[in-house]
Amino acid sequence: MEDLVEHEVRKSPSKFIIKVTDNNTNENYERWVTTTDISKEMNEFTASNPNTSWEIVYEYKGGGV
């Protein structure tokens, strides 16, 4: 199966601020995710929450966070 969204896999974890939108109500909230593979994490999230969409608001790279 092909990933819904493709992003580069990082060598070290990054912290992401993700804007999640409920497609039924148009309500949104922020979710913080720390990972090396944001595509995998968020595709798993949307698989278990099918009425949502997401976008990366910001990525903190490196170990300074």
ROSE-4610 file (N, C-alpha, C; in Angstrom, 1 decimal, always signed):
// ROSE-4610
residu = [M/M/M/E/E/E/D/D/D/L/L/L/V/V/V/E/E/E/H/H/H/E/E/E/V/V/V/R/R/R/K/K/K/S/S/S/P/P/P/S/S/S/K/K/K/F/F/F/I/I/I/I/I/I/K/K/K/V/V/V/T/T/T/D/D/D/N/N/N/N/N/N/T/T/T/N/N/N/E/E/E/N/N/N/Y/Y/Y/E/E/E/R/R/R/W/W/W/V/V/V/T/T/T/T/T/T/T/T/T/D/D/D/I/I/I/S/S/S/K/K/K/E/E/E/M/M/M/N/N/N/E/E/E/F/F/F/T/T/T/A/A/A/S/S/S/N/N/N/P/P/P/N/N/N/T/T/T/S/S/S/W/W/W/E/E/E/I/I/I/V/V/V/Y/Y/Y/E/E/E/Y/Y/Y/K/K/K/G/G/G/G/G/G/G/G/G/V/V/V]
num = [1/1/1/2/2/2/3/3/3/4/4/4/5/5/5/6/6/6/7/7/7/8/8/8/9/9/9/10/10/10/11/11/11/12/12/12/13/13/13/14/14/14/15/15/15/16/16/16/17/17/17/18/18/18/19/19/19/20/20/20/21/21/21/22/22/22/23/23/23/24/24/24/25/25/25/26/26/26/27/27/27/28/28/28/29/29/29/30/30/30/31/31/31/32/32/32/33/33/33/34/34/34/35/35/35/36/36/36/37/37/37/38/38/38/39/39/39/40/40/40/41/41/41/42/42/42/43/43/43/44/44/44/45/45/45/46/46/46/47/47/47/48/48/48/49/49/49/50/50/50/51/51/51/52/52/52/53/53/53/54/54/54/55/55/55/56/56/56/57/57/57/58/58/58/59/59/59/60/60/60/61/61/61/62/62/62/63/63/63/64/64/64/65/65/65]
x = [+0.8/+0.0/+0.9/+0.5/+1.3/+0.9/+1.9/+1.6/+0.7/-0.1/-1.0/-0.2/+0.8/+1.7/+3.1/+4.0/+5.4/+6.3/+7.1/+8.0/+9.3/+10.4/+11.7/+11.8/+12.4/+12.6/+13.9/+13.9/+15.0/+15.9/+17.2/+18.2/+18.0/+17.6/+17.3/+15.9/+15.3/+13.9/+13.7/+12.7/+12.3/+10.9/+10.7/+9.4/+8.6/+7.3/+6.5/+5.2/+4.8/+3.5/+2.6/+1.5/+0.6/-0.8/-1.3/-2.7/-3.6/-4.5/-5.4/-6.8/-7.5/-8.8/-9.8/-10.9/-12.0/-12.8/-12.9/-13.5/-15.1/-15.6/-17.1/-17.5/-16.7/-17.1/-16.2/-15.2/-14.2/-13.5/-13.6/-12.8/-11.4/-10.4/-9.1/-8.4/-7.3/-6.5/-5.0/-4.1/-2.7/-2.3/-1.5/-0.9/+0.6/+1.3/+2.8/+3.2/+4.1/+4.6/+6.1/+6.8/+8.2/+8.5/+9.2/+9.4/+10.5/+11.0/+11.9/+11.1/+9.8/+9.0/+7.6/+7.4/+6.1/+5.1/+5.4/+4.4/+3.8/+4.7/+4.2/+3.3/+3.8/+3.0/+1.6/+1.6/+0.3/-0.6/+0.0/-0.9/-1.5/-0.8/-1.4/-2.5/-2.2/-3.2/-4.5/-4.4/-5.6/-6.3/-5.5/-6.2/-7.1/-6.7/-7.6/-8.6/-8.4/-9.3/-9.6/-10.4/-10.6/-11.2/-11.9/-12.5/-11.7/-10.4/-9.5/-8.5/-8.0/-6.9/-5.8/-4.6/-3.5/-2.6/-1.9/-0.8/+0.3/+1.5/+2.6/+2.6/+2.6/+2.6/+4.1/+4.9/+6.3/+7.0/+8.3/+9.2/+10.4/+10.6/+11.8/+12.8/+13.9/+14.9/+16.1/+16.7/+17.9/+17.5/+18.5/+18.4/+18.1/+17.8/+17.6/+16.3/+15.4/+14.0/+13.9]
y = [-1.2/+0.0/+1.2/+2.2/+3.5/+4.4/+5.1/+6.1/+7.2/+7.8/+8.9/+10.1/+10.3/+11.5/+11.0/+11.5/+11.1/+12.3/+12.0/+13.0/+12.2/+12.9/+12.3/+11.7/+10.5/+9.9/+10.5/+11.0/+11.6/+10.6/+11.0/+10.1/+10.2/+11.4/+11.6/+12.2/+11.9/+12.3/+13.9/+14.3/+15.7/+15.8/+17.0/+17.2/+18.0/+17.6/+18.2/+18.8/+20.0/+20.5/+20.2/+19.4/+19.0/+19.6/+20.2/+20.7/+19.6/+19.1/+18.0/+18.7/+18.3/+18.9/+17.7/+17.8/+16.9/+17.3/+16.5/+16.8/+16.9/+16.3/+16.4/+17.7/+18.2/+19.4/+20.7/+20.4/+21.5/+22.0/+21.4/+21.8/+21.3/+22.0/+21.6/+21.8/+21.0/+21.1/+20.8/+21.1/+20.8/+19.6/+18.8/+17.6/+17.6/+17.3/+17.2/+15.8/+15.6/+14.2/+14.3/+13.4/+13.3/+11.9/+12.0/+10.8/+11.1/+10.0/+10.1/+10.0/+9.5/+9.2/+9.8/+11.0/+11.7/+11.1/+10.7/+10.1/+8.8/+8.0/+6.7/+7.0/+7.9/+8.2/+8.8/+9.7/+10.4/+9.5/+8.7/+7.8/+6.7/+6.3/+5.4/+6.1/+7.4/+8.1/+8.3/+8.7/+8.9/+7.6/+6.4/+5.1/+4.8/+5.2/+4.9/+6.1/+7.2/+8.4/+8.8/+8.1/+8.3/+9.6/+10.3/+11.6/+12.8/+12.6/+13.7/+13.9/+15.1/+15.5/+16.2/+16.3/+16.9/+17.7/+18.6/+19.3/+19.7/+19.7/+20.1/+21.6/+22.1/+23.5/+23.9/+23.1/+23.4/+22.2/+22.1/+21.0/+21.6/+21.0/+21.4/+20.3/+20.7/+19.7/+19.7/+18.6/+18.5/+18.3/+18.4/+18.1/+19.2/+20.4/+21.6/+21.8/+20.8/+21.0/+20.1]
z = [+0.0/+0.0/+0.0/-0.7/-0.8/+0.3/+0.9/+1.9/+1.3/+2.2/+1.8/+1.5/+2.4/+2.3/+2.5/+1.7/+1.8/+2.3/+3.3/+3.8/+4.0/+4.0/+4.2/+5.7/+5.8/+7.1/+7.6/+8.9/+9.5/+10.1/+10.3/+11.0/+12.5/+13.0/+14.4/+14.5/+15.7/+15.8/+15.8/+15.2/+15.2/+15.9/+16.5/+17.2/+16.2/+15.9/+15.0/+15.7/+15.3/+15.7/+14.5/+14.7/+13.7/+13.9/+12.9/+13.0/+12.5/+13.3/+13.0/+12.9/+11.8/+11.5/+11.5/+12.2/+12.1/+10.9/+9.9/+8.6/+8.7/+9.8/+10.0/+10.6/+11.5/+12.3/+11.9/+11.2/+10.8/+12.1/+13.2/+14.4/+14.2/+14.8/+14.7/+16.0/+16.2/+17.4/+17.0/+17.9/+17.7/+18.4/+17.7/+18.3/+18.1/+19.2/+19.1/+19.0/+18.0/+17.7/+17.6/+18.2/+18.1/+17.4/+16.3/+15.4/+14.4/+13.8/+12.7/+11.4/+11.4/+10.2/+10.4/+10.1/+10.4/+9.4/+8.3/+7.3/+7.9/+8.4/+9.0/+10.2/+11.1/+12.3/+12.0/+11.1/+10.8/+9.9/+9.1/+8.3/+9.2/+10.2/+11.2/+12.0/+12.3/+13.1/+12.2/+11.0/+10.1/+9.8/+9.8/+9.6/+10.8/+12.0/+13.1/+13.4/+12.7/+12.8/+11.4/+10.7/+9.2/+8.9/+9.7/+9.4/+9.8/+9.7/+10.1/+8.9/+8.9/+8.0/+8.8/+8.3/+9.1/+8.2/+8.8/+8.2/+9.2/+8.7/+9.6/+9.8/+11.0/+11.3/+11.5/+12.2/+12.4/+12.8/+12.4/+12.8/+13.5/+14.8/+15.5/+15.2/+14.6/+14.2/+15.2/+15.4/+16.3/+17.7/+18.5/+20.0/+20.9/+20.3/+21.1/+21.8/+21.6/+22.2/+23.4]
